[in-house]
Amino acid sequence: MELAINIIGYLAAICMVCGYLPQAIYTIRTRDTDSIAMPTFLLLGFGSIFFVIQGIMLSNWPLVITNTITTVASAIVFGIKIHNDHFKSRK
């Protein structure tokens, strides 16, 4: 049973990273953040941070690894979004 739980955890991790990274890569390459809703993106980022903490507390490495990747990607996109919004408001 424990093996099945671990396999499901790793499959979830792969799905999360593969679902999240394309948006981050697109944003990093194009710097286009017009279609990103800041409140939604912040909540997803904070959720990832809390999952990292939970994963560490449970020693659940798929949870830690997945959400560390999504937290870093979220922080990068957040920085680009803040930069773009700041300079858009100056024009």
Residue, then its C-alpha position, 0 to 999 in steps of 0.5 A: m500500500e505504501l508503494a502505491i501511495n508513493i507512486i501516486g505522490y510522484l505522479a501528482a508531482i509530475c503533473m503539477v510541475c508539467g502543468y505549472l512550468p509552461q506558464a512560467i516558461y512562457t512568461i519568462r520568455t515573453r515577459d507577457t503578464d497581462s493575462i495573469a490575475m495577481p490574486t489568483f497567482l499569489l494564492l497559488g504561490f502561497g499554497s505552494i509554500f504551505f505545501v513545502i512546509q507540510g511536506i517537510m513536516l511529513s517527510n513527504w519528498p514528492l510534495v517538497i520537491t514539486n512545491t519548491i519548483t512551483t514556488v520558485a517559478s511563481a516567485i519569478v513570474f510574480g517578479i516579472k508581473i510586478h515589474n511589468d505592472h509598475f512600468k505600465s502604470r508609469k506610461 
